Amino acid sequence: MHERAALLAGSLVKPDETLDREFERRLVESSTLAYRVAFSVIRHQHDAEDIAQEAMVKAYRNFRRLRDRERFRAWLVRTTWRTALDRQRANRRRAVREVAVEAPATAPVGQSVARDHLASDRSADLWAAIDALPEKLRVAIVLASIEGHDIREVATLLGIPEGTVKSRLFLARQRLKEALR
Amino acid sequence: MTDHDLDQQLAAAFDVAPSSDFLARVRTAVAAESAPARWHFSWPLAVAGSAMVAAIGVTASIGWLSRDMSSSPRAVLSVPPSAPPAPTVATAPAVTSNTPMPEVSRSRQRSRMAVPAVAPTASSTFPTVIVSSDDARGLGVLIRAARAASIPAVLPMDNVSVKDALTVPRLEIAPVAIEPLADLTRLEQGDRQQ
């Protein structure tokens, strides 16, 4: 009886075998993008990997409506960015608590973690300048600096007009140059 | 700082890559997830489901209609068991099928309004309804006629047969004599003389 039911169900409904293959392609081509977006916010390799992994799992859950490549990448960038910001706020709160309770003289966790990845003081200055940008300018300059995205691709990823991206990039570069002068 | 310098610094800052086992860990995490809606839309399943729903709906509606039609006449007369006791109806002496109509109507002459035959009980919640003997008699005639499947067009009245009720009395009209007016006759004669 169960075999007949399985046969009937199999003849009526077929699992989408191509879904996993499509997701594997997206995973290979977009996982580094997600990692870099997360790293630009959190500046910590393991945390950035965790955040990128979390975003990819979320993308897998919603992959049926994200099968389009551009849509998938835009959704992944937004989700990774939001998740990274949430993690950053949580890290700051936790760091403040730990510093206040345990060792007030020690450096904040974020600074010590950043030292692992930022080799020179100049890079630290650059990251500090990027962190000081407003969020809209920051995400635009980050995406434009990752994987050689041009203005059209950044506009597609952010879902905003290209003119808006141009003006935001111009403002962001101007402020970065002023900060690094 | 020039634009070129800034671009170089930005490119160097974002030239980071995840660890070598990152992709494998993501694959493991994805595999641990329950499959996202692995069953895609299937036309045969949709058609079969729609047909099943339609068949159930038609069957249910037909059953409901037939039950409703068969139970509707009873619904008028029946009283649900949980309902409070029906109002006491007081009538004149009961009308039976064997009793001729004129004899029944005699009681109406003694009292227009009947006295309640059954006293209201403490448990009854409705007031006693007093029905005149005329109405009770007419209702009885109607019920008997309905049971016999022959409802009369005109209900028989007291002491008057249907034939008498339908007969229109003859009107007595006296013959009318019309006489010509004398003055007008003279005027007509004078006109002729001129």
Interface residues (C-beta under 8 A of the other chain):
Chain A: S11 L12 V13 K14 P15 D16 L19 F23 L27 V28 S31 T32 Y35 R36 F39 S40 Q45 A48 E49 A52 Q53 M56 V57 Y60 R61 N62 F63 R64 H117 R122 S123 L126 W127 I130 I141 V142 S145 I146 R173 L176 K177 L180 R181
Chain B: M1 D3 L6 D7 Q9 L10 A11 A12 A13 F14 V16 A17 P18 S19 F22 L23 R25 V26 R27 A29 V30 E33 P36 A37 R38 W39 H40 S42 P44 L45 A48
